[in-house]
Amino acid sequence: MKLNEIAPGPIVKVGRLIIDSPGASGGPGSYQDVEVCFADGWVYVEVKEEDGEGSANVYPAHRVKLAFNVQPTKQEPKRARGSAHFV
């Protein structure tokens, strides 16, 4: 699954994304070179799985501490909606 299958808005490439307090660890989470959608108070982060399948982690937008090197992506047409993991 690709991010454009579930994201409700434009997708951008982010060089580095830091999220405050993800999951039970309590520390900041960090992503590098990811595709992200900021929409409706949420941030959708594409996660590439080892098996080649993708999914998305979804965080409340207020937990984003840093989004560095944000650039537009070439948009693919939207497909049928998939699922996302709210974190």
Buried (B, 14 or more C-beta within 10 A) or exposed (E): BBBBBBBEEEBBBBEBBBBBBBEEEEEEBEBEEBBBBBBEEBBBBBBEEEEEEBBBBBBEEEBBEEBEEEEEBEEEEEEEEBEBEEB
